[in-house]
Amino acid sequence: MSDAAFEAMCEVCNIDWQTGMTADQRGRVNAALKQLRAIYADDHALPQMIVERAVAFREVYPEIAVTPQAITGMWSSILTTAEQMRARAVREDAKREAANRRVTNAPTTTHGCICGGDHMVIVGTRDGHDLAAPCPECGTDNASYYVQGKLIRVMDKGEVREMMGQ
C-alpha cells in the first residue's frame, strides 16, 4: 500500500525512499508525518500541503536544505513568510522600475538651461492656460505641426526670447 504523504515528504527532502533509506531518515520522516497527521485527519490533502510548504521553504531559505523537521518546524508560518517576501520583491521591483523611468526620462541638459531640462518654457497665458514654446537654448528649431490639415507654426527661438523678455 502506498503512502502519498510519506512519498511527498521524501521527494521534497530529496530522500530516496525506495533504495538506501537509513532507519534514521525513515524515523525523521515518520516523526514529521506523525505531527502533521495529528493536525490533519484527512490525509488526502497532506501531500500537496507538504509540497507547497517545501516550495515556500526553498523560497524563503534558499541556502538551507529542506528536511522533514525544517518543514514541520515552520509549518504554520512558512506560507505567510513566503508571501510577504514575494510582496516585498514586487514592491522593490516597482521601485527599481520607477527609478529606471526617472533615469530614462531625465532631461538631457539641465545644467545652466532656463527650462530645467524640460525643453519647453512658458511664454505667457491665454484664457487662463499657459502658453508653452520650445526652449530657446535647447529646444528644437522647427517644431511646426499640422492639426486637421492646418499648419501650426511654433515660434522661433528669437520670438520665444522676446516673449520671455530676454
C-alpha positions in Angstrom: 0.0 0.0 0.0 1.3 3.4 -1.0 1.6 6.3 1.4 1.4 9.5 -0.6 2.3 11.8 2.3 5.4 9.7 3.0 6.4 9.8 -0.6 5.8 13.5 -0.9 7.9 14.2 2.2 10.7 12.1 0.9 10.5 13.7 -2.6 10.7 17.3 -1.4 13.5 16.4 1.0 15.5 14.6 -1.7 15.3 11.3 0.2 15.4 8.1 -2.0 12.8 6.2 0.0 12.9 3.2 -2.4 16.6 2.3 -2.1 19.1 3.0 0.6 17.0 4.8 3.2 18.5 4.6 6.6 16.5 4.0 9.7 17.3 7.5 10.9 15.9 9.0 7.8 12.8 6.9 7.9 12.4 7.8 11.6 12.7 11.6 10.9 10.1 11.4 8.0 7.7 9.3 10.1 8.1 11.7 13.1 7.3 14.7 10.9 4.3 12.9 9.4 3.0 11.9 12.9 3.0 15.6 13.9 1.1 16.6 10.7 -1.4 13.7 10.9 -2.2 14.8 14.4 -3.3 18.2 13.0 -4.9 16.9 9.8 -7.2 13.9 10.0 -7.8 14.0 6.2 -4.6 12.5 4.7 -5.7 13.3 1.1 -4.6 16.9 1.1 -1.4 16.4 3.1 0.9 15.5 0.2 0.0 18.7 -1.6 0.4 20.8 1.6 3.8 19.3 2.1 4.9 20.2 -1.4 3.5 23.8 -1.1 5.4 24.3 2.2 8.6 22.8 0.8 8.4 25.2 -2.2 7.8 28.1 0.2 10.7 27.0 2.4 13.1 26.9 -0.5 11.9 30.4 -1.5 12.5 31.8 2.0 15.6 29.9 2.8 17.3 29.0 -0.5 20.6 28.1 1.2 19.1 25.7 3.8 18.3 22.1 3.0 14.7 21.1 3.2 14.3 18.4 5.8 11.2 16.9 7.4 11.9 18.7 10.6 12.5 22.0 8.8 9.1 21.7 7.2 7.3 20.8 10.4 9.3 23.4 12.3 8.0 26.2 10.0 4.7 24.6 9.1 2.3 27.3 10.3 4.2 30.3 9.2 6.2 29.4 6.1 3.5 30.2 3.6 2.9 33.6 5.1 6.6 34.4 5.2 7.0 33.4 1.5 4.0 35.6 0.5 5.5 38.5 2.4 8.8 38.0 0.6 7.0 37.9 -2.7 5.1 41.1 -1.9 8.4 42.8 -0.8 10.0 41.7 -4.1 7.1 43.2 -6.1 7.5 46.5 -4.2 11.2 46.5 -4.8 10.8 45.7 -8.5 8.3 48.6 -8.7 10.8 51.0 -7.0 13.6 49.8 -9.4 11.3 50.4 -12.4 10.3 53.8 -11.2 14.0 54.7 -10.7 14.8 53.4 -14.2 12.0 55.6 -15.6 13.4 58.6 -13.8 16.8 57.9 -15.4 15.2 57.3 -18.8 13.1 60.4 -18.6 15.8 62.6 -17.1 16.4 65.7 -19.0 19.4 65.6 -21.3 20.5 69.1 -20.4 19.8 70.6 -17.0 22.9 72.4 -16.2 22.6 76.1 -17.0 19.4 75.8 -19.1 16.5 78.0 -18.3 14.0 75.2 -18.9 15.5 72.9 -16.3 15.8 70.2 -19.0 12.1 70.2 -20.0 13.0 71.6 -23.4 9.8 73.8 -23.2 9.3 77.2 -21.5 6.1 79.1 -20.5 5.9 82.3 -22.5 2.6 83.7 -21.4 -1.1 82.8 -20.8 -4.2 82.8 -22.9 -7.7 82.3 -21.5 -6.1 81.1 -18.2 -3.9 78.5 -19.8 -0.1 78.6 -20.1 1.4 79.1 -23.5 4.5 76.9 -24.0 7.2 77.1 -26.6 10.4 75.2 -27.3 13.2 76.4 -25.1 15.3 79.0 -26.9 18.5 77.4 -25.6 18.0 73.6 -26.0 14.6 73.2 -27.8 14.1 72.3 -31.4 14.3 75.0 -34.2 11.3 73.7 -36.2 8.5 72.2 -34.2 5.7 73.1 -36.5 2.9 70.6 -36.9 -0.5 70.1 -38.5 -3.9 69.9 -36.8 -6.8 68.9 -39.0 -4.9 70.0 -42.1 -3.9 73.4 -40.7 -0.2 74.2 -40.2 0.5 75.3 -36.6 3.8 77.2 -36.7 5.7 77.2 -33.5 7.7 80.4 -32.5 11.3 80.5 -33.4 13.9 81.0 -30.7 14.1 84.8 -31.2 10.3 85.1 -30.7 10.4 83.0 -27.6 13.2 85.1 -26.1 11.2 88.3 -26.9 8.1 86.9 -25.3 10.1 85.9 -22.2 11.6 89.4 -22.0 15.2 88.3 -22.7 
